[in-house]
Amino acid sequence: MNQITGIGLPNLAPITPQDPNATGGANGFSKVFEQVNDILERADQMAAGYAQGKVGLTDAVLAAEHADTTFGVAMAVRNRALSAYQEIMSMSV
C-alpha cells in the first residue's frame, strides 16, 4: 500500500479499481470491504500508537477521520445496494 511521505498514512484513495475482466458480484464487494476493514484497523493502530506516545496527535486524528469517511462511504454504498435489491424484489413479474 502506498503511504503519504513522512507521516505514514495510507493514500487518500486506497480503494483500487476492479479489473473489468474479473468476476464481480460478491467477490468485488468483499475486496472493497476488506480494504475498508484494513483502513479501520490502521486507524486503531494509530490511536494505540498515540496512546503509547509513538504517534503524533495529528497523524492519529487524520487516520481516524480517514477511517470515518471511508466507513461512511462504504455504508452508503451498502445501503444503496440493499435499497436497489429490495426495489427489484418488490417488482411484480
N, C-alpha and C positions, 0 to 999 in steps of 0.2 A: 504494500500500500504506500502510495506517495505521501510524504509528510511536508507540511509547511516548514520551510527552513527556519531553524533557530528555536522554535517553541515546541516542536514535537506533536503538533496537532495534525490529524488527517486533513487532506484537501477538503475544500468546501463541497465538492461534488463527488462523494465516494461511490455512489451507486453507478455501476458500469452498465452501458447499454448492452442489451442481449443480442446475440448473433441471430440474424434473421433466418438462417437456415436451421437453427436449433429448434427442438420441440419446445413449445411454450407451455401454457397452461399452468398447472400447479407447480411444476418444476421451476418455471420462471419466477413465480411468486415466492417460492421457498428461497430461492437465491437472493432475492431482494430483501426478504425478511431476515435472512442470515446476516446480510450486510448491515441492516438496521440494528440487529442484536449486537454485532461487533462494535458499532458506534456507541451503543448504550453501555456496553462493558468497558469501553475505553473511557467514557465519562466517569464511570465508577472508579476505575483505576486512578484517574486524575484526581478525583475527590479524596481517595485514600492517600494518594501521594501528597496532597495539600495538608491533610491531617497529620502526616508524618514529617512535614516540613521539607519534602523533596521537590515539590512543585509549587510554582508561584500561584497566587490568587487569580491573576488574570488568565493564566492558562487553564486553571480548573473551571473558572466561570465560562470561558469560551467553549470548553469541551461540554459543559453542562447545557449551555444554550444550543450548541450544535446538535446534541443528542435530543433535546426537547423539540427542536424544529423538525429534525428528521423523523422522530416518532410521530409528531403531529401530521406530517405529510403521509406517512405510511398508514396511519389510521384513517385519514381522509380517503386514500385510495381504497382501503379495505371497505369502508362504508359505502363508497360509490359502487364497488363491485357487488357488494351484498344487495344494495338497492336495485341494481340492474338485474341481478339474479331473481330477486323477489318479483320484480315487474314482469320478467319473462315467464315466471312460473304462474302468475296470475292471469296471463293471457289465455283466452279460450281458443281452442283449435277448431 
